[in-house]
Amino acid sequence: MRNVPSSMSDRAGNRSIKQFLTFSIIGGLNTLIDMAVFTLLIVVHTHYSIAQIAAYAAGMLNSYMMNSIFTFRNETAASDKRGGVSRMLRFLLWNLCMLAVSLLLLVFATEWIGLHELAGKAIVTVLIVALNFYGSKKWVFAGRKPVERGGMS
């Protein structure tokens, strides 16, 4: 076998692993916030769809702040203010999609399968994590590629 030196793709792969681990840790915190708000609202007899929206919003706010600072900081640091506004809008749009998917799955789990709201919420949360990371990495927090200079001015 040929000994291949560390390449840019190896470094990018290692960075992706580190980002996924950081994203997962922050996601755990987001999940705790989300579940706490959801549980509190269910205990006070709020309909599960309203509880899901409020809980998801609380976790989403924490997610944006923490992932901007810790997980995708290299990408966010490279962006200017305009890029930050665009990133925030992508984050909001992506998370509204994730909220819609999670609501549909929660309705399916509770209404069609007959699971308790908290059990349904736990299952839905597990399913959404991987999809949310992928979209966050590839679209929401994707760093802008430097534009090559040269050619015609």
Contacts in CASP RR format, 6 or more apart in sequence:
PFRMAT RR
TARGET T0000
AUTHOR 0000-0000-0000
METHOD contacts of the structure
MODEL  1
MRNVPSSMSDRAGNRSIKQFLTFSIIGGLNTLIDMAVFTLLIVVHTHYSI
AQIAAYAAGMLNSYMMNSIFTFRNETAASDKRGGVSRMLRFLLWNLCMLA
VSLLLLVFATEWIGLHELAGKAIVTVLIVALNFYGSKKWVFAGRKPVERG
GMS
16 137 0 8 1.000
19 71 0 8 1.000
19 72 0 8 1.000
19 137 0 8 1.000
20 133 0 8 1.000
20 137 0 8 1.000
22 70 0 8 1.000
22 71 0 8 1.000
23 67 0 8 1.000
23 71 0 8 1.000
23 133 0 8 1.000
23 136 0 8 1.000
23 137 0 8 1.000
24 129 0 8 1.000
24 133 0 8 1.000
26 62 0 8 1.000
26 63 0 8 1.000
26 66 0 8 1.000
26 67 0 8 1.000
26 70 0 8 1.000
26 71 0 8 1.000
27 63 0 8 1.000
27 129 0 8 1.000
29 62 0 8 1.000
29 66 0 8 1.000
30 59 0 8 1.000
30 60 0 8 1.000
30 62 0 8 1.000
30 63 0 8 1.000
30 66 0 8 1.000
31 59 0 8 1.000
31 125 0 8 1.000
33 55 0 8 1.000
33 58 0 8 1.000
33 59 0 8 1.000
33 62 0 8 1.000
34 55 0 8 1.000
34 56 0 8 1.000
34 58 0 8 1.000
34 59 0 8 1.000
34 125 0 8 1.000
35 55 0 8 1.000
35 121 0 8 1.000
35 125 0 8 1.000
36 55 0 8 1.000
37 51 0 8 1.000
37 54 0 8 1.000
37 55 0 8 1.000
37 58 0 8 1.000
37 59 0 8 1.000
38 51 0 8 1.000
38 52 0 8 1.000
38 54 0 8 1.000
38 55 0 8 1.000
38 117 0 8 1.000
38 118 0 8 1.000
38 121 0 8 1.000
39 118 0 8 1.000
41 50 0 8 1.000
41 51 0 8 1.000
41 54 0 8 1.000
41 55 0 8 1.000
42 48 0 8 1.000
42 51 0 8 1.000
42 117 0 8 1.000
42 118 0 8 1.000
46 54 0 8 1.000
48 106 0 8 1.000
48 110 0 8 1.000
48 117 0 8 1.000
48 121 0 8 1.000
49 103 0 8 1.000
49 106 0 8 1.000
49 107 0 8 1.000
51 117 0 8 1.000
52 99 0 8 1.000
52 102 0 8 1.000
52 103 0 8 1.000
52 106 0 8 1.000
52 121 0 8 1.000
53 99 0 8 1.000
53 103 0 8 1.000
56 95 0 8 1.000
56 98 0 8 1.000
56 99 0 8 1.000
56 102 0 8 1.000
60 95 0 8 1.000
60 99 0 8 1.000
63 95 0 8 1.000
64 88 0 8 1.000
64 91 0 8 1.000
67 136 0 8 1.000
67 141 0 8 1.000
68 76 0 8 1.000
68 87 0 8 1.000
68 141 0 8 1.000
71 136 0 8 1.000
71 141 0 8 1.000
72 136 0 8 1.000
72 137 0 8 1.000
72 141 0 8 1.000
72 143 0 8 1.000
74 143 0 8 1.000
75 141 0 8 1.000
75 142 0 8 1.000
75 143 0 8 1.000
76 84 0 8 1.000
76 87 0 8 1.000
76 141 0 8 1.000
78 143 0 8 1.000
78 144 0 8 1.000
79 86 0 8 1.000
79 87 0 8 1.000
79 143 0 8 1.000
79 144 0 8 1.000
83 144 0 8 1.000
87 140 0 8 1.000
87 141 0 8 1.000
90 139 0 8 1.000
90 140 0 8 1.000
91 136 0 8 1.000
91 140 0 8 1.000
91 141 0 8 1.000
94 132 0 8 1.000
94 135 0 8 1.000
94 136 0 8 1.000
94 139 0 8 1.000
94 140 0 8 1.000
95 132 0 8 1.000
98 128 0 8 1.000
98 131 0 8 1.000
98 132 0 8 1.000
101 128 0 8 1.000
101 131 0 8 1.000
102 124 0 8 1.000
102 125 0 8 1.000
102 128 0 8 1.000
105 123 0 8 1.000
105 124 0 8 1.000
105 127 0 8 1.000
105 128 0 8 1.000
106 117 0 8 1.000
106 120 0 8 1.000
106 121 0 8 1.000
106 124 0 8 1.000
109 115 0 8 1.000
109 119 0 8 1.000
109 120 0 8 1.000
109 123 0 8 1.000
109 124 0 8 1.000
110 116 0 8 1.000
110 117 0 8 1.000
110 120 0 8 1.000
115 123 0 8 1.000
END
